[in-house]
Amino acid sequence: MATPNFEFLLNLFTDTLNKAYKVNEIDQLKAEYDGQKGCSDNDKKAALHQAFRNLLLTKTDDIPAIEGFINFAVGACRLEMTSATIPVVLLGDIFDAVTLDKCEQIFTYVENNVATWKEELFFTACKHNLLRMCNDLLRRLSRSQNTVFCGRILLFLAKFFPFSERSGLNIISEFNLENVTEYGVDGSEMGDQLDGLEENGSGSQLKIDYNLYCKFWALQDFFRNPNQCYNKVQWKMFAAHAGSVLSAFSSFKLEEHRSSSNSNASGSKSSPTPMDIPPEEQIRDSGHFFAKFLTNPKLLSLQLSDSNFRRSVLVQLLILFQYLNSTVKFKADNHLLTQVQIDWLRDTEITVYKLIEESPPNGKKFADSVRHMLAREELWNSWKNEGCKEFKRPEAASASGAAVTANASVEDPSPPIRLPQKRHRKPLGDLIRDSTKQGKFFMGNPELTRLWNTCPDNLQACKGEDRNFLPSLEAYLDGSKAKQDPSFEWRALRLLARQSPHFFTLFNSPSYKVADYLESVRKKIQKDKVDVKQQVVQDDIPSQNDNDQNEAEGEAFVGEEETDQMDSELLKTEQLTPEDKNTHKTITVTKAQMVELAPSIGKDWKKLATKLGYNSDEIQYFESENATVGDQCRHLLQVWFEDDMDASLDQLAYILEGLEMLTAAEAVKQMIASLSDDKVEEVSDE
């Protein structure tokens, strides 16, 4: 049997491909392809390749049909019936055969399938074809009339190629010296501009003449080639021109546009005018962005009154300042600034930011955005100085980690993300050994290590008087100022539990209030102190005076024994009965009360979290889990009350006072007072 020639295979595959595409059955084409046993794979692929290209040119008027046909070609590539380049070749053919309007519609398909082109099957084979196809499109397009389409193509290339792709990088930091700004006209044509600006600028003293016009547009040459500033003569010219332009901006302030209500004062209704629309919305809705401004001298007065135009010039100055101060790998050795030039740049940068903040609308917000953008630019500059290293995932530490990485690379065709590399650490034994030689402790955590080495004898340091922040119980109970605090009773009970055994005596009489109980405790403590002093006196008096001393003691304490009759009822030492336990429930804090406290703490909750002992990772967790500041604060309080055994409203009020968050502390105290009143009423009712 004779081997089929190319024409026979082309006709056969063309007919089969047409039928299979209409019914969307790729298996039908695969069966015909495999059925040609007498032909080599190269012959069959070449014929099928040509069949795809021939059929595509018959569908130039139907955009959806073109996209479906290329999807069919992608399926054929996956089944290894054609080479991996056929989808991009078909796209190149169709872009050459249709108008620019249709090219823009078809390119949407290319953008939406960037994940397909980045697959391992297509990326290596198609990347040069895709780059060539995009460059051919850019040559056909006009940068002034097809600006959006050109931008879409460049954005697609940025998404398709990795950051480290050498063909898309300016490795040696060259400048586009072909970007020349042409200007220049006879100075007599500037005469009418001053009068126009004075009328529009409400009496501005800015003088626009030919000299200012030339200085203004001469700055563009320095923006085009910043290396000129390293020349002494050119630097003097740049500094003089920049100073004149900034002085002009400073003397001619822009004002916020406000809606005029005069037209509506008489009660007549009228349609909104551009002046009624907020300036921010006007800028957002206008959608006019210019990569290059016009240099006609008749437009300069209008341009100086345009906030967008002014911001563009000021941002260009900041970019230039950053380049002159940055360390760039490919700068010449003589490209250095003197200290005088550095000081001038620093002072002028402050002036530029001030002018940006004064430019409406939202000047301060725009200035912050520019600062953030230039700060990120420093990171890219460092990356380029390091040779534009490729972003790769770190190698997995274990076999399981390697398996996860492998699975992720198969399922997710997105480019690898650079993760932070782990720093090499010394073995734990070496760290302990080095610390021991220095007479220090190594605790494994930097903060614990610092605290543990603060004092040679840590246990003795814990007993220091400077660490005792609590007042004495007697002084607190006697203080008249403390009793005015709504949380006085709660604080007194806590001090009593810490400093006196009387707290553990029975208080089972519902007829007495907490204040009466505290008063009886105070008297009991005073009595104990007097007993101790009297015992010391008795030990020092000779034995023959014991009887007289006992009589004196009896007379002294007759009246006090009568007053202690009520105290004995309050200070019984019996065990609590089950009924009594119900009257001694601990005051708990509900979620509703935490929600009530959260707004009073507000945005200062991070300062409170740090004081409560939470580190930055835990604070970041609270932020990530909750969207609003109130929810973040509530979550913090909930975790603290659940985890800390000493957590209480009283402790919270004490901490807030120490942090000088007086409004929040007052809110906590009021809640303590209301809870205490409710508790006393509950005990009285029982």
Secondary structure, DSSP 8 states (H G I E B T S, - for coil): -----HHHHHHHHHHHHHHHHHHT-HHHHHHHHHH-TTS-HHHHHHHHHHHHHHHHGGGTT-HHHHHHHHHHHHHHHHTTSS-TTHHHHHHHHHHHHS-HHHHHHHHHHHHHTHHHHTSHHHHHHHHHHHHHHHHHHHHHS-TTTSHHHHHHHHHHHHHHS-TT-GGGS-TT----TT--------GGGGHHHHHHHHHHTTS------HHHHHHHHHHHHHHH-GGGGGSHHHHHHHHHHHHHHHHHHHHS---------GGGTTS------GGGS-HHHHHHHH----SS----GGGHHHHHT-HHHHHHHHHHHHHHHHHHHS--TT--TT----HHHHHHHHHHHHHHHHHHHHSSSSHHHHHHHHHHHHHHHHHHHHHHHTT---------SSHHHHHHHHHHHHH--S-------------HHHHHHHHHHTT----SSHHHHHHHTSSSSHHHHHT-GGG-----HHHHHH-TTGGGSTTHHHHHHHHHHHH-GGGGSB---TTS-HHHHHHHHHHHHHHHHHHHHHHHHHHHS-GGGHHHHHHHHHHHTHHHHHHHHHHHHHSB-----HHHHGGG------HHHHHHHHHHHGGGHHHHHHHTT--HHHHHHHHHH-SSHHHHHHHHHHHHHHH-TT--HHHHHHHHHHTT-HHHHHHHHHHHHHHHHHHHHHHHH-
